[in-house]
Amino acid sequence: MKGFVSPMVIMGVGLVLLGAAAAIQTKRVENIKAEYAAFVSNVKLLGEQAEKKAREEEAQNRKRKEASDRENAINRSRIADLSRQLREQRSRTGILPGASPGSASPQTACFSRPELERALQSLDAGVSTLLAEGDAAIVDLNSVKSWATAISQ
């Protein structure tokens, strides 16, 4: 029986090929598993590094903010003290200049001097308060600018 291959030989060759294919696939699966494990390990490492860096940056930003807050509080306190000193100085001396020595009746010269003095002091106090608030806002803005500059560096 020439040219005839026995079914047993075909089955044997088939089994060998099937075994080889299974071995190749097993090897490929093992390689893929190893690659996946390396990928997971690398991603985990990168994630831990990113978390560490983020914590460090957050700590630095917190320190910068605390320093800016301290500086801001000092500057606002200085402005409040200066405003208070100016108000006290003006309240001691009065706003209106002294009456001219030759005036017949300096208290009633076309206005009530005490009422005008009170009105001008009230106006001065209001304007001083607005200026102090504006100065405090400027200090706050400058603090935010310096903090933002420090963060971006």
C-alpha positions as CSV (number, residue, x, y, z in Angstrom):
1,M,0.0,0.0,0.0
2,K,2.1,2.6,-1.3
3,G,0.9,6.2,-0.9
4,F,-1.3,5.3,1.9
5,V,-0.6,6.9,5.3
6,S,-1.9,5.1,8.2
7,P,-4.6,6.8,10.3
8,M,-2.5,6.2,13.3
9,V,0.4,8.1,11.8
10,I,-1.9,11.0,11.0
11,M,-3.3,11.0,14.5
12,G,0.3,10.8,15.9
13,V,1.4,13.7,13.8
14,G,-1.8,15.6,14.8
15,L,-1.1,15.0,18.5
16,V,2.5,16.1,18.1
17,L,1.3,19.3,16.3
18,L,-1.4,19.8,18.9
19,G,1.1,19.4,21.7
20,A,3.5,21.8,20.0
21,A,0.8,24.4,19.5
22,A,-0.2,24.0,23.2
23,A,3.4,24.4,24.3
24,I,3.8,27.5,22.1
25,Q,0.5,29.0,23.3
26,T,1.4,28.2,27.0
27,K,4.8,30.0,26.4
28,R,3.0,33.0,24.9
29,V,0.5,33.1,27.8
30,E,3.4,33.0,30.3
31,N,5.2,35.8,28.4
32,I,2.1,37.9,28.4
33,K,1.5,37.3,32.1
34,A,5.1,38.3,32.8
35,E,4.7,41.4,30.7
36,Y,1.4,42.2,32.4
37,A,2.9,41.7,35.9
38,A,5.8,44.0,34.9
39,F,3.4,46.6,33.6
40,V,1.3,46.5,36.8
41,S,4.4,46.8,38.9
42,N,5.7,49.7,36.8
43,V,2.3,51.5,37.0
44,K,2.2,51.0,40.7
45,L,5.7,52.4,41.1
46,L,4.9,55.4,39.0
47,G,1.7,56.0,40.9
48,E,3.5,55.8,44.2
49,Q,6.2,58.3,42.9
50,A,3.4,60.6,41.7
51,E,1.7,60.5,45.1
52,K,4.9,61.2,46.9
53,K,5.7,64.1,44.6
54,A,2.1,65.5,45.0
55,R,2.4,65.2,48.8
56,E,5.7,67.1,48.7
57,E,4.3,69.8,46.5
58,E,1.3,70.1,48.7
59,A,3.5,70.5,51.8
60,Q,5.5,73.1,50.0
61,N,2.4,75.0,48.9
62,R,1.0,74.8,52.4
63,K,4.2,76.3,53.8
64,R,4.2,79.0,51.2
65,K,0.5,79.8,52.0
66,E,1.2,80.0,55.7
67,A,4.1,82.4,55.0
68,S,1.9,84.5,52.8
69,D,-0.8,84.5,55.4
70,R,1.6,85.7,58.1
71,E,3.0,88.4,55.8
72,N,-0.5,89.4,54.9
73,A,-1.6,89.6,58.5
74,I,1.5,91.7,59.4
75,N,0.8,94.1,56.5
76,R,-2.9,94.5,57.3
77,S,-2.0,95.1,61.0
78,R,0.5,97.8,60.0
79,I,-2.1,99.5,57.8
80,A,-4.7,99.4,60.5
81,D,-2.2,100.9,63.0
82,L,-1.3,103.7,60.6
83,S,-4.9,104.4,59.9
84,R,-5.7,104.5,63.6
85,Q,-2.7,106.8,64.3
86,L,-3.8,109.2,61.5
87,R,-7.4,109.3,62.8
88,E,-6.2,110.0,66.3
89,Q,-3.9,112.7,65.2
90,R,-6.6,114.4,63.2
91,S,-9.1,114.1,66.0
92,R,-6.7,115.8,68.5
93,T,-5.9,118.8,66.2
94,G,-9.3,119.2,64.6
95,I,-10.0,119.5,60.9
96,L,-10.9,123.2,60.8
97,P,-8.1,125.7,61.0
98,G,-8.2,128.1,63.9
99,A,-10.3,131.3,63.5
100,S,-8.5,134.4,62.4
101,P,-7.6,136.6,65.3
102,G,-9.4,139.6,63.9
103,S,-12.7,137.8,63.5
104,A,-15.6,139.3,65.4
105,S,-17.4,136.1,66.2
106,P,-15.3,133.1,65.1
107,Q,-17.9,130.5,66.4
108,T,-20.7,131.8,64.1
109,A,-18.9,132.9,61.0
110,C,-21.5,131.9,58.4
111,F,-21.6,128.3,59.8
112,S,-21.8,126.6,63.1
113,R,-18.2,125.7,63.8
114,P,-18.9,122.7,66.1
115,E,-21.4,121.2,63.7
116,L,-19.1,121.7,60.8
117,E,-16.2,120.2,62.7
118,R,-18.4,117.1,63.6
119,A,-19.6,116.7,60.0
120,L,-16.0,117.0,58.7
121,Q,-14.7,114.5,61.3
122,S,-17.5,112.1,60.4
123,L,-16.7,112.4,56.7
124,D,-13.0,112.0,57.5
125,A,-13.7,108.8,59.5
126,G,-15.8,107.3,56.7
127,V,-13.2,108.1,54.0
128,S,-10.4,106.8,56.2
129,T,-12.3,103.6,56.7
130,L,-12.8,103.2,53.0
131,L,-9.2,103.9,52.3
132,A,-8.1,101.4,55.0
133,E,-10.4,98.7,53.4
134,G,-8.9,99.5,50.0
135,D,-5.4,99.3,51.4
136,A,-6.2,95.9,53.0
137,A,-7.6,94.7,49.6
138,I,-4.4,95.8,47.9
139,V,-2.3,93.9,50.5
140,D,-4.5,90.8,50.0
141,L,-4.0,91.0,46.2
142,N,-0.3,91.5,46.5
143,S,-0.1,88.5,48.9
144,V,-2.0,86.3,46.4
145,K,0.2,87.5,43.6
146,S,3.4,86.6,45.5
147,W,2.0,83.3,46.5
148,A,1.0,82.4,43.0
149,T,4.4,83.4,41.7
150,A,6.1,81.2,44.3
151,I,3.9,78.3,43.3
152,S,4.6,78.7,39.6
153,Q,8.4,78.6,40.1
